[in-house]
C-alpha cells in the first residue's frame, strides 16, 4: 500500500517540470482553489503532470485527474487514489 501523499511542494515541482510553470508552493497553499488556468497550467500541462505521477507511483489515475480545475481538487483526487493504492 502506498502511504505517500502528494503535497503542494511536490505539485509545484511537477508544474515546473511537466508544464513549464513556476509557482511558489506557498501560493498554492494560500489559494488552493485558484483555477489552474490562472496559474498558467493548461490541459496539456495537467496531462503531463498526471503522466508523471502515474509513472512515479505505478498507478493509473482516473481521467477526472486531468480535468481538475484547481490544485485542491487535483490533490484530493490524486491522494485519494494513492491512499487506496489503486
N, CA, C and O atoms as a GROMACS GRO file, in nm:
protein
  344
    1UNK      N    1   0.084  -0.120   0.000
    1UNK     CA    2   0.000   0.000   0.000
    1UNK      C    3   0.088   0.125   0.000
    1UNK      O    4   0.186   0.132   0.073
    2UNK      N    5   0.053   0.220  -0.079
    2UNK     CA    6   0.128   0.346  -0.087
    2UNK      C    7   0.081   0.438   0.025
    2UNK      O    8  -0.038   0.462   0.040
    3UNK      N    9   0.176   0.489   0.102
    3UNK     CA   10   0.139   0.578   0.212
    3UNK      C   11   0.178   0.722   0.184
    3UNK      O   12   0.163   0.809   0.270
    4UNK      N   13   0.227   0.746   0.066
    4UNK     CA   14   0.270   0.880   0.028
    4UNK      C   15   0.150   0.964  -0.014
    4UNK      O   16   0.057   0.914  -0.078
    5UNK      N   17   0.155   1.090   0.022
    5UNK     CA   18   0.052   1.184  -0.023
    5UNK      C   19   0.122   1.295  -0.101
    5UNK      O   20   0.229   1.342  -0.061
    6UNK      N   21   0.062   1.335  -0.210
    6UNK     CA   22   0.116   1.444  -0.290
    6UNK      C   23   0.095   1.574  -0.215
    6UNK      O   24  -0.016   1.602  -0.168
    7UNK      N   25   0.200   1.655  -0.204
    7UNK     CA   26   0.194   1.782  -0.132
    7UNK      C   27   0.193   1.899  -0.229
    7UNK      O   28   0.216   1.882  -0.349
    8UNK      N   29   0.167   2.018  -0.176
    8UNK     CA   30   0.173   2.139  -0.259
    8UNK      C   31   0.315   2.160  -0.312
    8UNK      O   32   0.333   2.206  -0.424
    9UNK      N   33   0.416   2.126  -0.231
    9UNK     CA   34   0.555   2.140  -0.276
    9UNK      C   35   0.582   2.051  -0.397
    9UNK      O   36   0.641   2.095  -0.496
   10UNK      N   37   0.537   1.926  -0.388
   10UNK     CA   38   0.558   1.834  -0.499
   10UNK      C   39   0.478   1.876  -0.622
   10UNK      O   40   0.526   1.865  -0.735
   11UNK      N   41   0.356   1.923  -0.600
   11UNK     CA   42   0.274   1.968  -0.712
   11UNK      C   43   0.341   2.086  -0.782
   11UNK      O   44   0.343   2.092  -0.905
   12UNK      N   45   0.395   2.180  -0.704
   12UNK     CA   46   0.463   2.295  -0.764
   12UNK      C   47   0.584   2.249  -0.846
   12UNK      O   48   0.609   2.303  -0.954
   13UNK      N   49   0.658   2.151  -0.796
   13UNK     CA   50   0.773   2.098  -0.870
   13UNK      C   51   0.728   2.030  -0.998
   13UNK      O   52   0.791   2.046  -1.103
   14UNK      N   53   0.618   1.955  -0.992
   14UNK     CA   54   0.564   1.890  -1.111
   14UNK      C   55   0.512   1.991  -1.212
   14UNK      O   56   0.526   1.972  -1.333
   15UNK      N   57   0.454   2.099  -1.163
   15UNK     CA   58   0.404   2.203  -1.253
   15UNK      C   59   0.520   2.263  -1.331
   15UNK      O   60   0.507   2.292  -1.450
   16UNK      N   61   0.635   2.280  -1.265
   16UNK     CA   62   0.752   2.335  -1.334
   16UNK      C   63   0.809   2.233  -1.432
   16UNK      O   64   0.842   2.267  -1.545
   17UNK      N   65   0.821   2.108  -1.387
   17UNK     CA   66   0.880   2.003  -1.469
   17UNK      C   67   0.794   1.966  -1.590
   17UNK      O   68   0.844   1.960  -1.702
   18UNK      N   69   0.666   1.943  -1.567
   18UNK     CA   70   0.580   1.890  -1.673
   18UNK      C   71   0.508   1.997  -1.754
   18UNK      O   72   0.474   1.975  -1.870
   19UNK      N   73   0.485   2.113  -1.691
   19UNK     CA   74   0.408   2.217  -1.761
   19UNK      C   75   0.489   2.343  -1.787
   19UNK      O   76   0.442   2.434  -1.855
   20UNK      N   77   0.610   2.350  -1.732
   20UNK     CA   78   0.694   2.467  -1.754
   20UNK      C   79   0.646   2.592  -1.682
   20UNK      O   80   0.676   2.704  -1.724
   21UNK      N   81   0.569   2.572  -1.574
   21UNK     CA   82   0.512   2.684  -1.500
   21UNK      C   83   0.571   2.686  -1.360
   21UNK      O   84   0.563   2.588  -1.286
   22UNK      N   85   0.632   2.799  -1.324
   22UNK     CA   86   0.689   2.814  -1.191
   22UNK      C   87   0.588   2.880  -1.099
   22UNK      O   88   0.543   2.993  -1.123
   23UNK      N   89   0.553   2.808  -0.992
   23UNK     CA   90   0.457   2.858  -0.894
   23UNK      C   91   0.516   2.832  -0.755
   23UNK      O   92   0.567   2.723  -0.728
   24UNK      N   93   0.507   2.930  -0.669
   24UNK     CA   94   0.552   2.914  -0.531
   24UNK      C   95   0.454   2.821  -0.458
   24UNK      O   96   0.333   2.847  -0.458
   25UNK      N   97   0.504   2.714  -0.397
   25UNK     CA   98   0.414   2.622  -0.326
   25UNK      C   99   0.332   2.691  -0.217
   25UNK      O  100   0.219   2.650  -0.189
   26UNK      N  101   0.387   2.796  -0.157
   26UNK     CA  102   0.313   2.870  -0.052
   26UNK      C  103   0.191   2.940  -0.113
   26UNK      O  104   0.087   2.952  -0.049
   27UNK      N  105   0.206   2.986  -0.238
   27UNK     CA  106   0.092   3.049  -0.306
   27UNK      C  107  -0.017   2.945  -0.335
   27UNK      O  108  -0.136   2.976  -0.325
   28UNK      N  109   0.024   2.824  -0.370
   28UNK     CA  110  -0.075   2.718  -0.390
   28UNK      C  111  -0.150   2.687  -0.261
   28UNK      O  112  -0.271   2.666  -0.262
   29UNK      N  113  -0.076   2.686  -0.150
   29UNK     CA  114  -0.138   2.659  -0.021
   29UNK      C  115  -0.234   2.771   0.021
   29UNK      O  116  -0.338   2.746   0.081
   30UNK      N  117  -0.196   2.895  -0.012
   30UNK     CA  118  -0.280   3.010   0.025
   30UNK      C  119  -0.407   3.018  -0.058
   30UNK      O  120  -0.511   3.063  -0.010
   31UNK      N  121  -0.399   2.973  -0.183
   31UNK     CA  122  -0.514   2.979  -0.273
   31UNK      C  123  -0.532   2.845  -0.344
   31UNK      O  124  -0.515   2.836  -0.466
   32UNK      N  125  -0.565   2.739  -0.269
   32UNK     CA  126  -0.572   2.606  -0.329
   32UNK      C  127  -0.686   2.589  -0.430
   32UNK      O  128  -0.686   2.496  -0.509
   33UNK      N  129  -0.783   2.680  -0.426
   33UNK     CA  130  -0.896   2.671  -0.518
   33UNK      C  131  -0.880   2.760  -0.641
   33UNK      O  132  -0.973   2.773  -0.721
   34UNK      N  133  -0.761   2.821  -0.656
   34UNK     CA  134  -0.735   2.903  -0.775
   34UNK      C  135  -0.737   2.812  -0.898
   34UNK      O  136  -0.675   2.706  -0.896
   35UNK      N  137  -0.806   2.851  -1.002
   35UNK     CA  138  -0.810   2.767  -1.123
   35UNK      C  139  -0.671   2.749  -1.183
   35UNK      O  140  -0.590   2.842  -1.185
   36UNK      N  141  -0.645   2.628  -1.231
   36UNK     CA  142  -0.516   2.602  -1.294
   36UNK      C  143  -0.488   2.701  -1.407
   36UNK      O  144  -0.374   2.742  -1.427
   37UNK      N  145  -0.592   2.740  -1.479
   37UNK     CA  146  -0.574   2.835  -1.589
   37UNK      C  147  -0.513   2.966  -1.544
   37UNK      O  148  -0.429   3.023  -1.615
   38UNK      N  149  -0.553   3.016  -1.427
   38UNK     CA  150  -0.497   3.142  -1.377
   38UNK      C  151  -0.354   3.124  -1.329
   38UNK      O  152  -0.279   3.221  -1.315
   39UNK      N  153  -0.316   2.998  -1.304
   39UNK     CA  154  -0.178   2.970  -1.263
   39UNK      C  155  -0.088   2.945  -1.384
   39UNK      O  156   0.034   2.930  -1.370
   40UNK      N  157  -0.148   2.940  -1.503
   40UNK     CA  158  -0.071   2.920  -1.625
   40UNK      C  159  -0.060   2.776  -1.670
   40UNK      O  160   0.018   2.745  -1.760
   41UNK      N  161  -0.137   2.685  -1.607
   41UNK     CA  162  -0.134   2.545  -1.643
   41UNK      C  163  -0.255   2.513  -1.730
   41UNK      O  164  -0.370   2.528  -1.687
   42UNK      N  165  -0.228   2.470  -1.854
   42UNK     CA  166  -0.338   2.432  -1.943
   42UNK      C  167  -0.362   2.281  -1.936
   42UNK      O  168  -0.298   2.212  -1.857
   43UNK      N  169  -0.453   2.232  -2.016
   43UNK     CA  170  -0.490   2.091  -2.010
   43UNK      C  171  -0.373   2.000  -2.048
   43UNK      O  172  -0.359   1.891  -1.991
   44UNK      N  173  -0.290   2.042  -2.141
   44UNK     CA  174  -0.173   1.961  -2.177
   44UNK      C  175  -0.072   1.954  -2.063
   44UNK      O  176  -0.010   1.850  -2.039
   45UNK      N  177  -0.055   2.065  -1.994
   45UNK     CA  178   0.035   2.067  -1.878
   45UNK      C  179  -0.014   1.975  -1.769
   45UNK      O  180   0.064   1.902  -1.708
   46UNK      N  181  -0.144   1.978  -1.745
   46UNK     CA  182  -0.203   1.892  -1.642
   46UNK      C  183  -0.191   1.745  -1.684
   46UNK      O  184  -0.168   1.658  -1.600
   47UNK      N  185  -0.208   1.718  -1.811
   47UNK     CA  186  -0.192   1.582  -1.861
   47UNK      C  187  -0.048   1.533  -1.839
   47UNK      O  188  -0.026   1.417  -1.804
   48UNK      N  189   0.048   1.622  -1.858
   48UNK     CA  190   0.188   1.588  -1.831
   48UNK      C  191   0.213   1.557  -1.685
   48UNK      O  192   0.289   1.466  -1.652
   49UNK      N  193   0.148   1.632  -1.597
   49UNK     CA  194   0.162   1.609  -1.453
   49UNK      C  195   0.101   1.474  -1.418
   49UNK      O  196   0.160   1.397  -1.341
   50UNK      N  197  -0.016   1.444  -1.472
   50UNK     CA  198  -0.082   1.316  -1.448
   50UNK      C  199   0.008   1.201  -1.495
   50UNK      O  200   0.025   1.103  -1.423
   51UNK      N  201   0.064   1.214  -1.614
   51UNK     CA  202   0.152   1.110  -1.668
   51UNK      C  203   0.273   1.086  -1.580
   51UNK      O  204   0.312   0.972  -1.556
   52UNK      N  205   0.333   1.193  -1.531
   52UNK     CA  206   0.449   1.182  -1.444
   52UNK      C  207   0.412   1.110  -1.315
   52UNK      O  208   0.487   1.025  -1.268
   53UNK      N  209   0.299   1.144  -1.258
   53UNK     CA  210   0.256   1.079  -1.133
   53UNK      C  211   0.225   0.931  -1.155
   53UNK      O  212   0.258   0.847  -1.071
   54UNK      N  213   0.163   0.899  -1.268
   54UNK     CA  214   0.134   0.758  -1.297
   54UNK      C  215   0.263   0.678  -1.310
   54UNK      O  216   0.271   0.565  -1.262
   55UNK      N  217   0.362   0.736  -1.374
   55UNK     CA  218   0.492   0.669  -1.387
   55UNK      C  219   0.562   0.658  -1.252
   55UNK      O  220   0.619   0.553  -1.220
   56UNK      N  221   0.557   0.763  -1.174
   56UNK     CA  222   0.627   0.766  -1.046
   56UNK      C  223   0.569   0.666  -0.947
   56UNK      O  224   0.644   0.596  -0.878
   57UNK      N  225   0.437   0.659  -0.940
   57UNK     CA  226   0.373   0.574  -0.839
   57UNK      C  227   0.322   0.441  -0.893
   57UNK      O  228   0.277   0.357  -0.815
   58UNK      N  229   0.327   0.421  -1.024
   58UNK     CA  230   0.282   0.296  -1.081
   58UNK      C  231   0.134   0.270  -1.066
   58UNK      O  232   0.091   0.155  -1.059
   59UNK      N  233   0.056   0.376  -1.062
   59UNK     CA  234  -0.090   0.364  -1.053
   59UNK      C  235  -0.154   0.444  -1.166
   59UNK      O  236  -0.099   0.543  -1.212
   60UNK      N  237  -0.270   0.399  -1.207
   60UNK     CA  238  -0.345   0.472  -1.308
   60UNK      C  239  -0.438   0.570  -1.238
   60UNK      O  240  -0.514   0.532  -1.149
   61UNK      N  241  -0.430   0.695  -1.276
   61UNK     CA  242  -0.520   0.796  -1.220
   61UNK      C  243  -0.644   0.804  -1.307
   61UNK      O  244  -0.637   0.784  -1.428
   62UNK      N  245  -0.758   0.834  -1.247
   62UNK     CA  246  -0.880   0.847  -1.327
   62UNK      C  247  -0.871   0.965  -1.422
   62UNK      O  248  -0.796   1.059  -1.398
   63UNK      N  249  -0.949   0.961  -1.530
   63UNK     CA  250  -0.946   1.070  -1.627
   63UNK      C  251  -0.990   1.202  -1.564
   63UNK      O  252  -0.959   1.309  -1.615
   64UNK      N  253  -1.062   1.194  -1.452
   64UNK     CA  254  -1.102   1.316  -1.382
   64UNK      C  255  -0.980   1.397  -1.337
   64UNK      O  256  -0.989   1.519  -1.323
   65UNK      N  257  -0.868   1.330  -1.313
   65UNK     CA  258  -0.749   1.400  -1.265
   65UNK      C  259  -0.704   1.506  -1.364
   65UNK      O  260  -0.668   1.617  -1.324
   66UNK      N  261  -0.705   1.473  -1.492
   66UNK     CA  262  -0.659   1.570  -1.592
   66UNK      C  263  -0.763   1.677  -1.620
   66UNK      O  264  -0.735   1.773  -1.693
   67UNK      N  265  -0.880   1.662  -1.564
   67UNK     CA  266  -0.986   1.763  -1.580
   67UNK      C  267  -1.005   1.847  -1.454
   67UNK      O  268  -1.096   1.930  -1.447
   68UNK      N  269  -0.919   1.826  -1.355
   68UNK     CA  270  -0.930   1.901  -1.230
   68UNK      C  271  -0.919   2.050  -1.258
   68UNK      O  272  -0.841   2.093  -1.343
   69UNK      N  273  -0.996   2.126  -1.186
   69UNK     CA  274  -1.000   2.271  -1.206
   69UNK      C  275  -0.901   2.347  -1.118
   69UNK      O  276  -0.861   2.458  -1.152
   70UNK      N  277  -0.862   2.286  -1.004
   70UNK     CA  278  -0.777   2.359  -0.909
   70UNK      C  279  -0.679   2.264  -0.842
   70UNK      O  280  -0.698   2.142  -0.844
   71UNK      N  281  -0.574   2.319  -0.782
   71UNK     CA  282  -0.480   2.234  -0.708
   71UNK      C  283  -0.548   2.154  -0.596
   71UNK      O  284  -0.515   2.037  -0.577
   72UNK      N  285  -0.642   2.214  -0.525
   72UNK     CA  286  -0.710   2.143  -0.416
   72UNK      C  287  -0.785   2.022  -0.470
   72UNK      O  288  -0.777   1.913  -0.414
   73UNK      N  289  -0.858   2.042  -0.578
   73UNK     CA  290  -0.934   1.933  -0.639
   73UNK      C  291  -0.838   1.823  -0.687
   73UNK      O  292  -0.864   1.704  -0.667
   74UNK      N  293  -0.730   1.862  -0.750
   74UNK     CA  294  -0.632   1.768  -0.803
   74UNK      C  295  -0.568   1.687  -0.690
   74UNK      O  296  -0.560   1.564  -0.698
   75UNK      N  297  -0.522   1.756  -0.586
   75UNK     CA  298  -0.458   1.687  -0.474
   75UNK      C  299  -0.555   1.591  -0.406
   75UNK      O  300  -0.517   1.480  -0.369
   76UNK      N  301  -0.680   1.633  -0.390
   76UNK     CA  302  -0.780   1.547  -0.328
   76UNK      C  303  -0.800   1.418  -0.407
   76UNK      O  304  -0.806   1.309  -0.350
   77UNK      N  305  -0.810   1.432  -0.537
   77UNK     CA  306  -0.831   1.317  -0.623
   77UNK      C  307  -0.709   1.226  -0.625
   77UNK      O  308  -0.722   1.104  -0.607
   78UNK      N  309  -0.592   1.282  -0.646
   78UNK     CA  310  -0.469   1.204  -0.652
   78UNK      C  311  -0.442   1.135  -0.518
   78UNK      O  312  -0.411   1.016  -0.515
   79UNK      N  313  -0.453   1.208  -0.410
   79UNK     CA  314  -0.425   1.149  -0.279
   79UNK      C  315  -0.526   1.042  -0.241
   79UNK      O  316  -0.493   0.947  -0.171
   80UNK      N  317  -0.650   1.056  -0.288
   80UNK     CA  318  -0.750   0.952  -0.266
   80UNK      C  319  -0.709   0.822  -0.334
   80UNK      O  320  -0.724   0.714  -0.276
   81UNK      N  321  -0.657   0.833  -0.455
   81UNK     CA  322  -0.611   0.714  -0.529
   81UNK      C  323  -0.487   0.656  -0.463
   81UNK      O  324  -0.476   0.534  -0.448
   82UNK      N  325  -0.391   0.741  -0.423
   82UNK     CA  326  -0.269   0.693  -0.361
   82UNK      C  327  -0.298   0.623  -0.228
   82UNK      O  328  -0.232   0.524  -0.195
   83UNK      N  329  -0.393   0.674  -0.152
   83UNK     CA  330  -0.427   0.612  -0.023
   83UNK      C  331  -0.489   0.475  -0.042
   83UNK      O  332  -0.467   0.385   0.038
   84UNK      N  333  -0.566   0.458  -0.149
   84UNK     CA  334  -0.627   0.329  -0.177
   84UNK      C  335  -0.525   0.231  -0.233
   84UNK      O  336  -0.542   0.110  -0.225
   85UNK      N  337  -0.418   0.288  -0.292
   85UNK     CA  338  -0.318   0.204  -0.354
   85UNK      C  339  -0.366   0.144  -0.485
   85UNK      O  340  -0.313   0.044  -0.533
   86UNK      N  341  -0.469   0.207  -0.543
   86UNK     CA  342  -0.527   0.154  -0.666
   86UNK      C  343  -0.464   0.215  -0.788
   86UNK      O  344  -0.500   0.181  -0.900
   0.00000   0.00000   0.00000
